[in-house]
Amino acid sequence: MTDTLVQDTQPAPATTSSTTFEWQRKRPRTLLKHAVLSLFLLVMVYPLIWMVVSSFKPGYLVLTEPGLIPSALTFDNYTEGWTALNRPFTRFFFNSTLISAGSIIGNLFSCSLAAYALARLNFRARKFYFAVTLASVMLPFHVLVIPQYVFFNEVGLVNTFYPLLLPKFLATDAFFIFLMVQFVRTIPRDLDRAAMVDGANFFRIFWDIILPLMRPALVTTTIFTFIWTWNDFFVPLIYLTSTDLYTVPLALNLLVDSESQTGVGRLFAMSLLSLVPILVVFLVAQRYLIRGIATTGLK
C-alpha cells in the first residue's frame, strides 16, 4: 500500500515543473501583450482624462497649459457654466431626457411590431418590404433631411419636439428592425402554433409570447437609442430654433466663445456632466447589451 501511494504521488512534481516551464516560456509574450494593450488604453483614455483635468482649470489656462498637472484649480467652470446661457442647464438636460425617453418608447413600440410582422406573419410582398428596410439602412440620413424638413415645415411642426419624436413611432430606424427580426427568428415557431391552438390571435401571440422573449433585443435597442439620441446634434440643430427647446449638444455648442478662452473651461465642465447619464446607463445595462448583440448575430 505504501508503494502504491509513492507511485501515485511521483508524477506530481513533473507536472508542476512542466506548468512552471510553460508559464516562464509564455511570460515575455504575455508581458508584451499587456504592455501593448496598456498603451492603447492610455491613448483611448487620455482625452477623457485631459477633459476632466481641464474642467477644473481656469479658462485662460486650458489652452495655454495643456499638461495634466494644472498650476491652479477652480470650480467656477461648473458654477458659471450651469447658468452661462441665462437659464439653468437643467432645462437642456430635461429637453434631452424628454426626447430620449420619447424616442426609446417610439422605437420599442414601432420597431418591435414591424419586426414581428416581417419575421412571423405571411403576407404579400413581405420579402420585398424587408429588402426595402435593409436598403434604407445603407441610405445616408442627409438624403432625407430636405424632404423631411419641407414636410414638417408645411404642417407647422418646426421648432417643436414633434419632428424628433414622430419618426420614431413610425419605425424609421431600420437598424433596430433588422436587429429584432434576427432575434425573433431564433424563437421557435412551435410557441406560435401552440398559442393558435389555444385560440390566440396574432397580436395576443406577440404581446404574451414573443415580446417577453425579446427582452435582450429590446434592452439593446433601448441603450443604442438613448446614446444616439442623447448625443445627436445634427437633427435638433435643424428643427429647433428656440433656446428653451435646445438639447444638451446644442447648449454645449453655445458655450463656445470664439472671442475669448474663458468659454472652453465651462464647455469641458458641462460636457463632463453630459457624459454622466450615458456612462450610468451603459454600466447598468452592459450585460444586457452584450447578450442582445450576441443573440442577434451582430457580433
C-alpha positions in Angstrom: 0.0 0.0 0.0 2.9 2.3 0.8 4.5 1.6 -2.6 1.2 2.4 -4.3 1.0 5.8 -2.6 4.5 6.6 -3.6 3.8 5.7 -7.2 0.7 7.8 -7.2 2.4 10.9 -5.9 5.6 10.7 -8.1 4.1 12.3 -11.3 3.0 15.5 -9.4 6.5 17.2 -9.3 6.9 16.6 -13.1 3.5 18.2 -13.8 4.3 21.2 -11.6 7.7 21.6 -13.3 6.1 21.4 -16.7 3.5 24.0 -15.8 6.2 26.3 -14.4 8.3 25.9 -17.5 5.3 26.6 -19.8 4.4 29.8 -17.8 8.0 31.0 -17.9 8.1 30.4 -21.7 5.0 32.4 -22.3 5.8 35.2 -19.8 7.6 37.5 -22.3 4.8 37.2 -24.8 2.2 37.9 -22.1 4.1 40.9 -20.8 4.4 42.3 -24.3 0.7 41.8 -24.9 -0.3 43.6 -21.7 2.1 46.4 -22.5 0.6 47.0 -25.9 -2.9 46.8 -24.5 -2.0 49.3 -21.8 -0.6 51.6 -24.4 -3.8 51.5 -26.4 -5.8 52.0 -23.2 -3.7 55.1 -22.4 -4.3 56.5 -25.9 -8.0 56.0 -25.6 -8.4 57.3 -22.1 -6.1 60.3 -22.3 -8.6 62.7 -24.0 -11.1 61.9 -21.3 -8.6 62.5 -18.5 -7.5 65.7 -20.2 -11.1 66.9 -20.3 -11.6 66.1 -16.6 -8.5 68.0 -15.6 -9.3 70.9 -17.9 -12.7 71.3 -16.5 -11.1 72.3 -13.2 -8.6 74.8 -14.8 -9.3 78.5 -15.1 -10.4 79.3 -18.6 -7.2 81.1 -19.6 -5.1 78.1 -18.7 -7.0 75.4 -20.6 -5.2 76.1 -24.0 -2.1 77.8 -22.7 -1.3 75.0 -20.2 -2.1 71.7 -22.0 -0.5 69.4 -19.4 -2.3 67.1 -17.0 -0.9 68.8 -13.9 -2.6 72.2 -13.6 -1.0 75.1 -11.8 -4.3 76.3 -10.5 -7.7 74.7 -9.7 -11.2 76.2 -9.7 -14.8 75.1 -9.5 -16.0 78.2 -11.3 -16.4 76.4 -14.6 -19.2 74.2 -13.2 -21.0 77.0 -11.3 -20.6 79.6 -14.2 -21.3 77.0 -16.9 -24.5 75.9 -15.3 -26.1 79.3 -15.7 -23.9 80.7 -18.6 -26.8 80.7 -21.1 -29.1 82.9 -18.9 -31.0 79.8 -17.8 -30.0 76.8 -15.7 -28.6 73.8 -17.6 -31.3 71.7 -16.1 -33.5 73.0 -18.9 -31.3 71.4 -21.5 -31.0 68.1 -19.5 -34.7 68.0 -19.3 -35.2 68.5 -23.0 -32.6 65.8 -23.9 -34.2 63.4 -21.4 -37.7 64.0 -22.8 -36.6 63.5 -26.4 -34.5 60.4 -25.4 -37.4 58.8 -23.5 -39.9 59.5 -26.3 -37.5 58.1 -28.9 -37.0 54.9 -26.8 -40.7 54.4 -26.4 -41.3 55.0 -30.1 -38.6 52.6 -31.3 -39.6 49.9 -28.8 -43.3 50.2 -29.9 -43.0 50.5 -33.7 -39.8 48.5 -34.4 -41.0 45.5 -32.4 -44.3 45.4 -34.2 -42.6 45.8 -37.6 -40.0 43.1 -36.7 -42.8 40.7 -35.6 -44.7 41.2 -38.9 -41.6 40.7 -41.0 -40.4 37.7 -39.1 -43.6 35.9 -38.4 -46.6 37.0 -40.5 -47.1 35.7 -44.0 -48.4 38.4 -46.3 -47.8 39.5 -49.9 -44.5 41.2 -50.7 -43.1 40.5 -47.2 -39.6 39.8 -48.6 -39.8 43.0 -50.7 -40.6 45.1 -47.6 -37.8 43.5 -45.7 -35.4 44.2 -48.6 -36.5 47.9 -48.6 -35.9 48.0 -44.9 -32.4 46.7 -45.3 -31.7 49.1 -48.2 -32.8 52.1 -46.1 -30.0 51.2 -43.6 -27.5 52.0 -46.3 -29.2 55.2 -47.3 -27.5 58.3 -45.8 -29.7 60.2 -43.5 -28.7 63.5 -45.1 -30.5 62.5 -48.3 -33.8 62.6 -46.4 -33.2 65.8 -44.5 -34.6 68.3 -47.0 -37.9 66.5 -47.8 -38.5 65.8 -44.1 -37.8 69.4 -43.2 -40.1 70.7 -46.0 -42.9 68.3 -44.8 -42.7 69.3 -41.1 -42.4 73.0 -42.1 -45.6 72.8 -44.2 -47.5 71.3 -41.3 -46.1 73.9 -38.8 -44.1 71.5 -36.6 -40.7 73.1 -36.9 -39.3 74.4 -33.6 -41.1 71.7 -31.7 -40.2 68.2 -30.5 -42.6 66.5 -32.9 -40.1 66.2 -35.8 -37.7 64.5 -33.4 -40.3 62.1 -32.0 -42.9 61.3 -34.7 -40.5 59.3 -36.9 -39.6 57.0 -34.0 -43.2 55.9 -33.8 -43.3 55.1 -37.5 -40.5 52.5 -37.4 -38.0 54.6 -39.3 -34.9 53.2 -37.6 -34.3 50.2 -39.9 -31.3 49.0 -37.9 -33.4 48.2 -34.9 -36.0 46.4 -37.1 -33.3 44.3 -38.5 -31.9 43.5 -35.1 -35.3 42.5 -33.8 -36.1 40.4 -36.9 -33.0 38.4 -36.4 -33.9 37.8 -32.8 -37.5 36.8 -33.4 -36.4 34.3 -36.0 -34.5 32.4 -33.2 -37.7 31.9 -31.2 -39.3 28.5 -32.1 -42.4 28.7 -34.1 -43.9 25.9 -32.1 -44.8 28.5 -29.5 -46.9 30.4 -32.0 -48.7 27.2 -33.2 -49.4 26.2 -29.6 -50.9 29.6 -28.9 -53.0 29.5 -32.1 -54.4 26.1 -31.0 -55.5 27.8 -27.7 -57.3 30.5 -29.7 -54.8 33.3 -29.5 -54.7 35.8 -32.4 -51.6 37.4 -33.9 -51.5 40.4 -31.5 -52.0 38.1 -28.5 -49.1 35.9 -29.6 -46.9 39.0 -30.0 -47.9 40.6 -26.7 -47.9 37.5 -24.4 -45.2 35.2 -26.0 -42.9 37.0 -28.5 -42.5 40.3 -26.7 -41.4 38.9 -23.3 -38.8 36.7 -25.1 -37.4 39.7 -26.9 -36.1 41.3 -23.8 -32.4 41.2 -24.8 -33.1 42.8 -28.1 -35.4 45.4 -26.5 -32.7 46.3 -24.0 -30.1 46.6 -26.7 -32.5 48.9 -28.7 -33.1 51.0 -25.6 -29.4 51.5 -24.9 -28.5 52.4 -28.5 -31.5 54.7 -28.9 -30.6 56.6 -25.7 -27.0 57.0 -26.6 -27.6 58.1 -30.2 -30.5 60.4 -29.3 -28.7 62.0 -26.3 -25.6 62.7 -28.5 -27.5 63.8 -31.6 -26.5 67.3 -32.7 -27.5 67.5 -36.3 -31.2 66.8 -36.2 -32.1 69.1 -33.3 -30.0 71.8 -34.9 -32.2 71.6 -38.0 -35.6 71.7 -36.3 -35.1 73.6 -33.0 -34.6 77.4 -33.2 -35.7 78.4 -29.7 -33.0 78.2 -27.0 -35.6 77.0 -24.5 -36.0 73.9 -26.6 -32.3 73.2 -27.1 -30.9 69.8 -26.2 -27.6 69.3 -24.3 -25.4 69.1 -27.5 -26.9 72.4 -28.8 -26.4 74.1 -25.5 -22.8 72.9 -25.4 -22.3 74.5 -28.8 -23.5 77.8 -27.4 -20.9 77.7 -24.7 -18.1 78.1 -27.2 -16.9 81.7 -27.2 -14.9 82.5 -30.3 -13.7 85.8 -28.9 -12.1 84.5 -25.7 -10.7 81.4 -24.0 -13.0 81.6 -20.9 -15.7 79.5 -22.5 -13.6 76.5 -23.0 -13.4 75.6 -19.3 -17.2 75.9 -19.0 -17.6 73.8 -22.1 -15.5 71.0 -20.7 -17.3 71.1 -17.4 -20.7 70.8 -18.9 -19.5 68.2 -21.4 -18.3 66.1 -18.5 -21.7 66.4 -16.8 -23.4 65.4 -20.0 -21.4 62.2 -20.1 -22.7 61.0 -16.7 -26.1 59.7 -17.9 -24.6 57.8 -20.8 -22.0 56.2 -18.5 -24.6 55.3 -15.9 -27.0 53.7 -18.5 -24.1 51.7 -20.1 -22.7 50.4 -16.8 -26.2 49.4 -15.6 -27.2 47.6 -18.8 -23.9 46.4 -20.1 -24.5 42.7 -19.7 -27.9 43.0 -21.4 -26.3 44.9 -24.3 -23.7 42.2 -24.8 -26.3 39.4 -24.6 -28.6 41.2 -27.0 -25.9 41.8 -29.6 -24.6 38.2 -29.3 -28.1 36.6 -29.6 -29.0 38.6 -32.7 -25.8 37.6 -34.6 -24.4 41.1 -34.7 -21.0 40.1 -33.2 
